[in-house]
């Protein structure tokens, strides 16, 4: 069940954010870059949720 949620987030990053290729080389650099992308994705979700809560209130 968890795999489907992970695929959904990864698909959203690739398709909706138009992110097709990592720009770093080396395991540590790739992990850092993808971690930053995931942080940005989560911050965007948090922002949308906060905006929806403010609009509903």
C-alpha positions in Angstrom: 0.0 0.0 0.0 2.8 2.4 0.8 4.4 1.8 -2.6 1.4 3.4 -4.4 1.7 6.6 -2.3 5.4 6.8 -3.0 4.9 6.3 -6.7 2.3 9.1 -6.7 4.6 11.6 -5.2 7.4 10.6 -7.5 5.1 10.9 -10.5 3.9 14.3 -9.4 7.5 15.5 -9.0 8.4 14.2 -12.5 5.3 15.2 -14.4 3.7 18.2 -12.7 7.0 19.8 -11.7 8.7 19.0 -15.0 11.7 17.4 -13.3 13.2 14.8 -15.6 16.8 14.4 -14.7 19.1 14.7 -11.8 21.9 17.3 -12.3 24.4 15.9 -9.9 26.8 13.0 -10.0 27.8 10.7 -7.2 25.6 9.0 -4.7 25.9 11.7 -1.9 25.2 14.5 -4.4 22.2 12.8 -5.9 20.7 12.0 -2.5 21.2 15.6 -1.4 19.6 16.9 -4.6 16.6 14.6 -4.4 16.2 15.3 -0.7 15.9 19.0 -1.5 13.4 18.3 -4.2 11.3 16.3 -1.8 11.5 19.1 0.8 10.3 21.5 -1.7 7.5 19.2 -2.7 6.4 18.8 1.0 6.6 22.5 1.6 4.4 23.1 -1.4 1.8 20.6 -0.1 2.0 22.2 3.4 1.5 25.7 1.9 -1.5 24.6 -0.1 -3.1 22.9 3.0 -2.5 26.1 5.0 -4.1 28.3 2.3 -7.1 26.0 2.1 -7.5 26.2 5.9 -7.3 30.0 5.9 -9.8 30.2 3.1 -12.3 27.9 4.9 -12.0 29.8 8.1 
